Amino acid sequence: MSISDTGRATHIQVAHGTEAGDVPPAPSGPIASWPSVHQVVPLRRDTAYDLETDKARMPVEIQFADGSTVRTEMILNPSQLHAAGVQIERAILTREAAHFHPSGPS
């Protein structure tokens, strides 16, 4: 799956037939007729790093606003993988600080 943002709309391209499962073909027709993405959730499976392509493959489930879902992989190049790692670590540290600080939630 790749995501691009043109400033006017976000476009999602889903990889087909990945290890994450069979992916149905992308809808045809104008993007406006596609269901809206509600969220993309990492699956509880290991992210793999492919040395040949120099990319990480993270199994994810795309959940659409109409309730439908599709399982695929999010493909990350080295710089995207590094940035995601830094951002996730920052979120973990913020959560831990809030939950374990005397004035934070318990």
C-alpha positions, 0 to 999 in steps of 0.5 A: 500500500502506498499513500500519497497526498496531493494537497487536494486528496489522499490517494491509497494504492493497495498492493494485491496478493500480498502475504497479508492475505488476498486483497480484492481489486481496487474499486474502479471509477472516480476516487469520490465513489470509493469508501472513505478510510476510517483507520489503518490498523497494524495487525498483530504480526511481525513486520518483516524487513526485505534485504533485497528491496531494502523495505519493511513490510508491515501487515495492516488492516484498512477499515473503511467508514462503511464497515468493510475491511481489507488486509494488506501490507504497508511498505516503508522505505528506510527513511519512512521506517526510521521516521515511524520508529521515532514517532512511535517511540515518542508516543510510547514515552508520552503515554508512559509519562502520563500513566506513571506520573503522579498527576496523570491517569492511573 
